[in-house]
Amino acid sequence: MSSISVRPGPTVSPAVLRRAAVTTAVVLVGVALWAQAALAGTASGVAVYFTVMGLAVLGAWAGTWRTGHHATAVCIAVGVTFTGLADAVWQVEAALSGDATAAGLADVLYLASYVALAVGLTLLARGRGQDRDARLAGWIDATVVFIAATLLAWQFSIAALFGDTSLSFFTRAVYSLYPAMDAMIIGLVVRLLATRRRGDLTPPTVAAAAACWLVSDIAWLLYPGAEAFGSWLDSGWLLGALLLAVSTWHRAGTAMPEQAADGARAGLGRLALCLGALVVPAAVELSIDLTGGEDASAAVFSSMLALTALVFARAALLLRGEATARALVRSREQYAAKLAAHSSDAVLVVARDGRLLSDAAPLAQVMGTSASGLESTADAVRLAGVDPEVAADLFAQALVAGGAVVQAEVPARHRGEDRWISVRLTDLSGDPDVGGVVVHVTDVTGRRRAEDALAHSVLHDGLTGLANRTLFADRVGQALLRTGRGGGSAAVISVDLDGFKAVNDGLGHTAGDALLREVAVRLRAAVRADDTVARLGGDEFAVLVEQTGEGDDEAVATATRVREVLAVPVFLDGGPVTVSASVGVAVGRGAVGAESLIGDADLALYAAKLDGRDRMKTFTPDMRAQAREARELERELRGALAGGEFRLVYQPVVALADRRVTGFEALLRWDSPRLGPVGPDRFVPVAEAAGLMDPIGAWVLHEACATAAAWLRDHPGAGAVSMAVNVSATQLGSPDLVGSISAALAASGLPASALVLEVTETALVGDPERASACLAALRALGVRLALDDFGTGYSSLAHLRQFTVDVLKIDRSFVSGIADGEPLPAIVRGTIDLGRTLGLEVLAEGVEHEHQARLLAEGCCDTAQGYLFAKPLERCDAEALLLEQSAARALHG
């Protein structure tokens, strides 16, 4: 089956269809009215009349249904229905009596239609939501119109009607009510028109209907010959009915923005209407004089008196409303003034030519100064402290923006203080209510300072005020970019405080914080103004030095100054504290990353700490491998103690006079399951740098004391045997050292005199005051102290006067090099003589050959240790040595 496609025609909008329907309806109504008038007095004319009237009744009730049975629409529909019924009754009465002039039931229905219509208009007016004065003014306006229209109707129809004695009094009274009712409807409509909302067509439609009825009613009374249906007067009544039916289809319009202006024009129109009504009595009197009509002075005077009273009342309401409005305006002005007085904004209006159009007092209040002397825009700009060129540029932008908002925050200088001003400009010069550029001024200094403080806190250390790691890395990156463009180099100096943990633990965090703040002050003083000092965390600091060359001279010089200023004692609440610093230096330029350069400085710092602290190292590429190895060792060390990977070996200490074992030195060994045996020279510096020596040292103390106590208990025949334990620099600075030794002695039962603690000179000179106090506390426990590696460090004689010790240990480097046949070196002889003079035991390390032992014995050295006597022994081997010595002593006696 073939399909037939139909091409759709053009679409028509609903608005066009509505206009076409209205036009068609108007044409049809016009044709109907013309036909009714042309067929006056005929049966066809009567048919057309009732057809049109029937359509009006149906249309009125349809409009009532469409508007939701609104009370006003119902009353209008009832009124139109009464009119149609009245027409039918009148037709019947005229046919039965043959007298169309007498009043009857039809007139009662006609008048009832007026009453229904009046009730509907009253209900509509009452729903306008007005106040009492507005409602009263509306009723006055309606009454004025009613009196004026009634006076006119009296003069032109009602007076003549009452003078017609051919009609009964009842008929004359009823007929007189028609124009009076029309006047009443017009008055009510005027009341509605005064408060008509934009788009509300009900009042004008009802007014037009009432006008049609009024014209037809007056013509009926003036020309009683036009009695038959189908006359042009009937067309007026029909048109009025149709208009009433149309009014039921309208809904109240919505108030528009133009309502205020329309209200002002309506107010003037209502006033003109009231005043114009006063002319009506005079015009009526003049008409009587000119036409020679009957005297109507009583009606004219009465209406004049009533109108005057009503106009006076209306004027009183206007005056009272004006007073209320003025009071409201004053209240609003005071309200706005008080808001402005307590507002953080100042609002100014400036003409396009720069003239100041408003009071500048709000600006003075915002700026906290007097408004005297503020007469021009230049004065306002000067008061705000804004650069005039910046202000002029913003004003020009606002003029070009065409009403768009131009906003900016500009710096200002007011009374010697830096401030920030927020400015918003809007060109409203085309607005008649403004007529200029509106400038909003707000002092945002507090907010900007809060933002700056927040940014500072994000990028700076809260304790010292120095740059933090984020800002420091950014500064390093910027410096490296500058080296790529302009040459030179950037150096990072990484600084770590030696012994800070001891200060923090011993004196408390408050003292530690005070030390960090003092270090920050000293670092700032040690560098140039354009160098950046940062605290990267804990006791780690960093300095950025931008160098003119590519070497490290400037960086090294800065690092030297840093170490010098930090070596000066710091006076805290707990007393003077001396801290040293390990320093690492790295130099870079060009495309080197900031984090990479900082990492290189950290590697150099780590190497300085492994080298014994209080050192400075410059980065070299091989440090990366060393750092990797150290980090691997550190990682393994962290689980070594818990894993039982440490053990002690014991090297005998022998009396040179009789080769008797007088003691042992406990030496730490580490057997890593993954790395194998690791020497102390490798892992001890790593443990000290990682802060692991305190727990490891405590374990060594407990293990050594327990072993020595067991030997003394199990082998009394071996004689008095001591146990020597090395104490590192980090342990010496720890506030827990004395407690740890006391706990070890108490747990093992070892006599304090049997424990020898060995310390190095380098461990003592880091913080001499604290070291001296620590040694005094240890001696108070009863333990003996040995100064290890004597002669290799600093001014040993000065230290012997400051630090009280019991044993001097001559370093192996002075002993192991004595060849066969050589005499005892002078430094060794001098050390022995010094020890004997001070009443100290002298112990020589590194004795490997018999001739070395002989020379030392001849030189009156007390004890020695070395491979000549025994290598470091495991516990069982050392105990076997004691058993052998016990047996020998028992044999000899």
HUDAWO-V887753 format. One record per pair of residues at least 24 apart in sequence whose ideal C-beta (glycine too) atoms are under 8 Angstrom apart, sorted by the first residue. I is the first residue (numbers start at 1). J is the second residue. Records with the same first field share a line. If there is no record, write none. Layout:
# HUDAWO-V887753
I: J, J
This chain:
# HUDAWO-V887753
29: 239, 242
33: 235, 238, 239
36: 230, 234, 235, 238
37: 230, 231, 232, 234, 235
39: 230
40: 228, 229, 230, 231, 232, 234
41: 228, 229, 230
42: 230
45: 229, 230
46: 91, 229, 230
48: 230
49: 87, 229, 230, 234, 238
50: 84, 87, 88
52: 238, 241, 242
53: 83, 84, 87, 238, 241
54: 84
55: 242, 245
56: 80, 84, 238, 241, 242, 244, 245
57: 81, 84, 241, 245
59: 242, 245, 246, 248, 249
60: 244, 245, 248
61: 248
62: 248, 249
63: 245, 246, 247, 248, 249, 250
64: 248
66: 248, 249
67: 248, 249, 250, 251
71: 120, 123
72: 120, 121, 123, 124, 202
73: 120, 247, 248
74: 120
75: 116, 117, 119, 120, 121, 123
76: 116, 117, 120, 206, 244, 245, 247, 248
77: 245, 248
78: 113, 116
79: 112, 113, 114, 115, 116, 117, 120, 244
80: 113, 241, 244, 245
81: 113
82: 109, 110, 112, 113, 116
83: 109, 110, 113, 237, 241
84: 241
85: 109
86: 110, 113
87: 229
91: 229
100: 227
101: 167, 171, 224, 227
102: 167, 168, 171
103: 168, 170, 171, 174, 175
107: 174, 175
110: 178
111: 174, 177, 178, 181
114: 177, 181, 182, 184, 185
117: 185, 206, 244
118: 181, 184, 185, 188
121: 185, 188, 189, 191, 192, 206
122: 188
124: 192, 202
125: 188, 191, 192, 195
128: 195
130: 195
133: 317, 320, 321
134: 195
136: 317
137: 194, 270, 314, 317, 318, 321
138: 191, 194, 195
139: 191
140: 274, 310, 313, 314, 317
141: 187, 190, 191, 194, 270, 273, 274, 314
142: 187, 188, 190, 191
143: 187, 310
144: 187, 273, 274, 277, 307, 310, 311, 314
145: 183, 186, 187, 190, 273, 277
146: 183, 184, 186, 187
147: 277, 303, 306, 307, 310
148: 277, 280, 303, 307
149: 179, 182, 183, 186, 187, 214
150: 179, 180, 183, 303
151: 280, 281, 284, 299, 300, 303
152: 280, 284
153: 179, 180, 182, 183, 214, 218
154: 296, 299
155: 284, 287, 288, 293, 296, 299
156: 218, 222
157: 217, 218, 221, 222
158: 221
159: 294, 296, 299
160: 221, 222
161: 221
163: 294
175: 221
178: 217, 220, 221
179: 214, 217, 218, 221
182: 210, 213, 214, 217
183: 214
185: 210, 213
186: 210, 211, 214
190: 273
193: 266
194: 266, 269, 270
195: 266
196: 266
197: 252, 253, 254, 255, 259
198: 253, 254, 255, 256, 258, 259, 262
199: 253, 254, 256
200: 250, 252, 253
201: 247, 250, 253
202: 247, 250, 252
205: 243, 244, 246, 247, 250
206: 243, 244, 247
208: 240, 243
209: 239, 240, 241, 242, 243, 244, 247
210: 240
211: 240
212: 236, 237, 239, 240, 243
213: 237, 240
216: 240
271: 314, 318
274: 310, 311, 314
275: 311
277: 307, 311
278: 304, 307, 308, 311
280: 307
281: 307
341: 365
344: 442, 443
345: 440, 441, 442
346: 440, 441, 442
347: 438, 439, 440, 441
348: 380, 438, 439, 441
349: 434, 435, 436, 437, 438, 439
350: 377, 395, 436, 437, 439
351: 429, 435, 436, 437
352: 399, 427, 429, 436, 437
354: 395
356: 380
357: 435, 436
358: 436
363: 441
366: 441, 442, 443
367: 414, 443
369: 415
383: 414
384: 412, 414, 421, 441
385: 412, 413, 414, 419, 421
386: 410, 411, 412, 421, 423
387: 411
394: 423, 425
395: 425, 437
397: 425
398: 425, 426, 427, 437
399: 427, 437
401: 425, 427
402: 427
403: 427, 428, 430
409: 444, 448
419: 443, 445
420: 444, 445, 447, 448
461: 534, 535
463: 513, 516, 517, 535
464: 516, 517, 519, 520, 535
465: 520
466: 520, 523, 533, 534, 535, 541
467: 532, 533, 534, 535
468: 534, 535, 536
469: 534, 536, 537
471: 534
472: 532, 534, 536, 542, 544, 598
473: 594, 595, 598
474: 594
475: 532, 534, 544
476: 544, 594, 597, 598
477: 593, 594
479: 544, 546
480: 588, 589, 590, 591, 592, 593, 594, 597
482: 546
483: 546, 588, 589, 590
484: 589, 590, 591
487: 548
488: 546, 547, 548, 549, 550, 589
489: 546, 547, 549, 550, 551, 587, 588, 589
490: 544, 545, 546, 547, 587, 588, 589, 597
491: 544, 545, 546, 547, 552, 554, 555, 558, 585, 586, 587, 588
492: 542, 543, 544, 545, 585, 586, 588, 597, 598, 600, 601
493: 542, 543, 544, 545, 555, 558, 559, 562, 583, 584, 585, 601
494: 536, 540, 541, 542, 583, 584, 585, 586, 598, 601, 602, 604, 605
495: 523, 540, 541, 542, 543, 562, 566, 581, 582, 583, 605
496: 539, 540, 541, 581, 582, 583, 605, 609
497: 539, 541, 566, 579, 580, 581
498: 579, 580, 581, 582, 609, 613, 614, 766
499: 579, 580, 733, 766, 767
500: 538, 539, 579
501: 539, 691, 730, 733, 734
502: 730, 733, 734, 735, 767, 770
503: 572, 577, 579
505: 734, 735, 736
506: 574, 735, 770
507: 572, 573, 574, 577
508: 574
510: 573
511: 572, 573, 574, 577
514: 572, 573
515: 570, 572, 577, 579
518: 570
519: 566, 570, 579
522: 565, 566, 568
523: 562, 565
525: 565
526: 558, 561, 562, 564, 565
527: 558, 561, 562
528: 558
531: 558
542: 598, 601
547: 587
550: 587, 589
551: 587
552: 585, 587, 618
555: 585, 587
556: 585, 616, 618
559: 583, 585, 616
560: 616
563: 614, 616
569: 769
575: 769
576: 769
577: 767, 769, 770
578: 766, 767, 768, 769, 770
579: 767
580: 613, 614, 766
581: 614
582: 608, 609, 613, 614, 615, 616
583: 608, 615, 616, 617
584: 608, 616, 617, 618, 619
585: 616, 617, 618, 619
586: 618, 619
587: 618, 619
603: 627
606: 630, 689
609: 685, 688, 689
610: 685, 686, 689
611: 685
612: 685, 762
613: 688, 729, 766
614: 766
630: 686, 689
632: 675
633: 675, 678, 682, 683, 686
634: 686, 687, 689, 690, 692
636: 672, 674, 675
637: 670, 683, 686, 687, 690, 692
638: 690, 692
640: 670, 672
641: 692, 695, 696, 699
643: 673
645: 670, 671, 672, 673
646: 670, 696, 699, 700
647: 671
648: 700, 703, 704, 707, 875
649: 872, 873, 874, 875
650: 707, 872, 873, 874, 875, 878
651: 865, 870, 871, 872, 873
652: 865, 869, 870, 873, 878, 881
653: 722, 724, 843, 863, 864, 865
654: 863, 864, 865, 869
655: 862, 863
656: 853, 856, 857, 861, 862, 863, 864
657: 857
659: 869
660: 719, 885
661: 718, 721, 881, 882, 885
662: 719, 720, 721, 722, 863
663: 721, 722, 723, 724, 756, 863
664: 708, 721, 722, 723, 724, 878
665: 724, 725, 726, 758, 865
666: 700, 703, 704, 707, 723, 724, 725, 726
667: 726, 872
668: 696, 700, 726
684: 728
688: 728, 729, 730
691: 730
693: 728, 730, 731
694: 730, 731, 734, 736
697: 727, 728, 731, 740
698: 736, 740, 744
700: 725, 726
701: 725, 740, 741, 744
702: 743, 744, 747, 748
704: 744, 755
705: 744, 745, 747, 748, 750, 755
706: 744, 747, 748, 750
707: 875
708: 748, 750, 754, 755
709: 748, 749, 750
711: 878, 879, 882
712: 750, 751, 754
713: 749
714: 879
715: 879, 882, 883, 886
716: 886
717: 885, 886, 887, 889, 890
718: 882, 883, 885, 886, 889
719: 885, 889
720: 754
721: 754, 882
722: 753, 754, 755, 756, 784
723: 750, 754, 755, 756
724: 756, 757, 758, 786
725: 755, 756, 757, 758
726: 758, 759, 788
727: 757, 758, 759, 763
728: 763
729: 760, 762, 763, 766
732: 759, 763, 764, 771, 774
733: 766, 767, 770, 771, 774
737: 774, 778
738: 774, 777, 778, 781
741: 778, 781, 783
742: 781
745: 781, 783
751: 782
752: 781, 782, 783
753: 782, 783, 784
755: 783, 784
756: 783, 784, 785, 786, 806, 807
757: 783, 784, 785, 786
758: 786, 787, 788, 807, 809
759: 785, 786, 787, 788
760: 787, 788, 789, 793
761: 787, 788, 789, 790, 792, 793, 794, 796, 799
762: 793, 794
764: 799, 803
765: 793, 794, 799
768: 802
771: 803
772: 802, 803
775: 803, 804, 805
776: 804
779: 804
786: 843
790: 831
791: 827, 831
797: 834
800: 834, 838
805: 840
806: 840, 841
807: 840, 841, 842, 843
808: 834, 835, 840, 841, 842, 843
809: 843, 844, 845
810: 842, 843, 844, 845, 861
811: 845, 846
812: 845, 846, 866
813: 846
815: 844, 845, 846, 847, 852, 856, 866
816: 846, 847, 848, 852, 866
818: 849, 851, 852, 855
820: 849, 851
821: 851
823: 855
824: 855, 856, 858, 859
828: 856, 859
829: 859
832: 856, 859, 860, 861
836: 860
